[in-house]
Amino acid sequence: MSCSRCKGCIVEDYLLDMEDSSSPMWLQAWRCMNCGNLFDSVLQHNRQTYGAKPPSITCGDPAVTGEVVPLTSEAMTRLAA
């Protein structure tokens, strides 16, 4: 499977719902390894019902923006500072 948001790899994940008043509840979901987007039946139903779209990628990640990043040690030192 691939992510509908970034086309990344989807893996099975388990989430802990700590808001449940009776006891903690584990939920099974699918998480994108690239962007962290979650997929499960409740989220999908709510997105369809309320017309919400999954959040878009809005970061300055060079892989997304197509920017070339120099990988020399001098460039890394400037980035770390």
VEXBA-930172 format. One line per field, with one value per residue (C-alpha): residue in three letters; x, y, z. Coordinates in nm, 3 decimals. Example, Ala and Ser with C-alpha at 12.3 -4.5 7.8 and 13.67 -1.06 7.14 Angstrom:
residues 2
residu: c(ala	ser)
X: c(1.230	1.367)
Y: c(-0.450	-0.106)
Z: c(0.780	0.714)
//
This chain:
residues 81
residu: c(met	ser	cys	ser	arg	cys	lys	gly	cys	ile	val	glu	asp	tyr	leu	leu	asp	met	glu	asp	ser	ser	ser	pro	met	trp	leu	gln	ala	trp	arg	cys	met	asn	cys	gly	asn	leu	phe	asp	ser	val	leu	gln	his	asn	arg	gln	thr	tyr	gly	ala	lys	pro	pro	ser	ile	thr	cys	gly	asp	pro	ala	val	thr	gly	glu	val	val	pro	leu	thr	ser	glu	ala	met	thr	arg	leu	ala	ala)
X: c(0.000	0.107	0.014	-0.248	-0.072	0.294	0.295	0.519	0.523	0.231	0.286	0.051	0.067	-0.110	-0.220	-0.311	-0.627	-0.573	-0.887	-1.119	-1.267	-1.309	-0.963	-0.688	-0.781	-0.547	-0.644	-0.510	-0.424	-0.194	0.085	0.294	0.665	0.747	0.498	0.330	-0.023	-0.264	-0.532	-0.807	-1.179	-1.285	-1.058	-1.170	-1.539	-1.492	-1.300	-1.578	-1.859	-1.711	-1.541	-1.199	-0.890	-0.575	-0.323	-0.098	0.278	0.393	0.755	1.077	1.199	1.436	1.286	0.948	1.062	1.321	1.597	1.955	2.130	2.511	2.635	2.991	3.123	3.143	2.777	2.676	2.867	2.677	2.344	2.424	2.518)
Y: c(0.000	0.358	0.684	0.896	1.210	1.149	0.804	0.670	0.324	0.235	0.008	-0.132	0.054	0.040	0.357	0.403	0.608	0.767	0.983	0.687	0.727	0.357	0.224	0.274	0.131	0.013	0.104	-0.055	0.191	0.235	0.493	0.636	0.592	0.913	1.175	1.010	1.033	0.795	0.584	0.401	0.346	0.618	0.883	0.790	0.810	1.150	1.288	1.180	1.301	1.644	1.693	1.726	1.653	1.498	1.767	1.860	1.849	2.199	2.162	2.285	1.932	1.932	1.604	1.776	2.115	1.978	2.188	2.063	2.023	2.005	1.714	1.830	1.848	2.230	2.253	2.017	2.227	2.538	2.354	2.225	2.570)
Z: c(0.000	-0.048	0.124	-0.048	0.076	-0.019	-0.188	0.092	0.248	0.479	0.781	1.044	1.376	1.711	1.887	2.252	2.315	2.656	2.638	2.697	3.047	3.125	3.040	2.783	2.446	2.171	1.815	1.499	1.222	0.922	0.940	0.658	0.722	0.529	0.646	0.948	0.807	0.983	0.820	1.008	0.965	1.214	1.063	0.712	0.813	0.981	0.684	0.448	0.677	0.749	0.415	0.574	0.370	0.515	0.602	0.313	0.328	0.419	0.513	0.367	0.310	0.009	-0.113	-0.141	-0.271	-0.516	-0.358	-0.392	-0.056	-0.048	0.164	0.226	0.582	0.559	0.456	0.737	0.991	0.879	0.902	1.252	1.382)
//
